[in-house]
Amino acid sequence: MGIVSEMRDYWADNKIIDNNKNKSPSFVIASPAEDQRILEARRCTQEGVKAGAKAAAVTAVVSAVPTLAAVRMIPWAKANLNYTAQALIISSASIAAYFITADKTILECARRNADYHRRT
């Protein structure tokens, strides 16, 4: 036990007490428009994941071919790029492609939804 554990216990006990005191029943009902926006946001996220996965797969192949070819043919690469370096080159390109593509897709879908809701 020490000061740290005593403070942790004190804050935990007070947090439980405060949460029980301040609890009020919540009767929030989402509107149909809000439900529709939530569904559209989930759809946009799924579109982004699918597009990112496709881009990552393509980028993995596109970056793996020259990396592996360079390691076999170029003396400097053969001497300096071990298996870990090769994997890092390929995976970093794939990861970057995934996040960039997913981000662009999600933002484009969100803009499209925002324009649609502004018009209606």
ABEGO torsion letter per residue (X at the ends): XBAAAAAAAAAAAAAAAAAAAABBBBBBBBBAAAAAAAAAAAAAAAAAAAAAAAAAAAAAAAAAAAAAAAAAABAAAAAABBAAAAAAAAAAAAAAAAAAAAAAAAAAAAAAAAAAAAAX
